[in-house]
Amino acid sequence: MANLEKSERPWGRYEVIAESATYKVKTISVLPGKRLSYQRHQKRAEHWFITDGIGVVTVEGVDFDVKPGSTVDIKVNQLHRIANTGSEELVFIEVQTGTYFGEDDIERVEDDYGR
């Protein structure tokens, strides 16, 4: 099996656990008190399944709480972000579907880390 992508980020880290021409699957870990950029994608949709921790997800300006077992569906072009509001890592599985899965398909509209 090929080595799959791993990346450290200012908010935590992600690891690709499976990918093909039609999907990519990642585990994403968000550190306590951190959040991802408020972003959208032109070429992919995402489904998130929360496995550990608690947080707040924002989709198109609407916030809702998440905990283990929560799921989130993000359509192509929907603005979204997740924030860890707990004291332990927030971990979720992200399943991307679409036509392209590169990290350059991220349009950030707000970012705590100046990216």
N, C-alpha and C positions, 0 to 999 in steps of 0.2 A: 504494500500500500504506500502511496506517495506521502511525503511529509506535507501535512496540511498547514495552513497559515495560522500563526499565533501573533498577537500584537498587544503590547502594553500601551495604554492610553492614560491621559491625565485623570480620567474618571474611574479607571479600573483596567480591565483587559477583556479580550475576546479570543476564542479559539474556534476555528472551523473544524467541525467534526464529520461533515459529509458534504460533497458537492457533485453536481452533474451539469449537463447543459441546460436543465430546466429548473434546478433548485440549488440552494446552498443552505446548510444548517450550521448554526453557531451556538456555542455557550457564551453568554455575556455576563460578566461579573462587575457590579457597580459598587464602589466603595461607599461606606457610610458618609452621608452629607454631600455626596457628589451627584451630578446629573449629566446626561448626554446633551449634545446640542439640540436645539429645536430645529428640526430638519424635515426634508421631504426627498423622495426619490422619483425620478422620471420613468424608470424602467423596471421597477420591482415593487411587489406588495410584500408585507411581512405579517407573520403570525407569531405572537409571543406567548410562551407558557411559563409562568412564574414558578420556580421550584424552591427558592429560599428567600427569606427576607421580606420586607415590606417597602412599599413606595407609592409614588403618585405618578400616574401616566397622564400626559396631556395629548389629546388628539383634536386638532382644529380648534384649540382654545378651550376645550372642555376637560377638566381635571376629574380623575377618579382614582380611588385607592386600589392598590393591588396587594395580594398576599399569595402564599403558596397555593397553587391550584387555579389562580386567576388566569384568564386568557385575554389577549388583545389582538384585534384584527386591524391592520393598517392598509388602506388601499393605496394604489399608485397615486402620487401627488398629494397625499394627505400630510399635513404638518403633524409632527409627533415628537415626543421626548419622554424619557423616564427618569425619575429622580429617586434616589435612595433616601427615605425618611427615617430609617431605623438605625440601630447601633451595630448591626452585623451586615455582611455583604448581601446585596440583592442579586440573585442569580436567576437568569431566565434562558430558555431555549428559544432561539429565533429561527424560524423557517422562512426563507426568502423564495418567492416564486416570481417568474417574469422572464425577460429576455436578456438581461445583463445584470451581473452581480458585483461589479468592481466598486472599490471604495471611492472612485471618482464620481459615482452617481449619488453624491450627497450634496444637496443644496442647503447650507446652514443659514438660517435667518436670525438666530441668536446663539451665542456660544460663550460659555464662561471662560474659555481658554484662548480666546483671540484667534481661532483658526478660520 
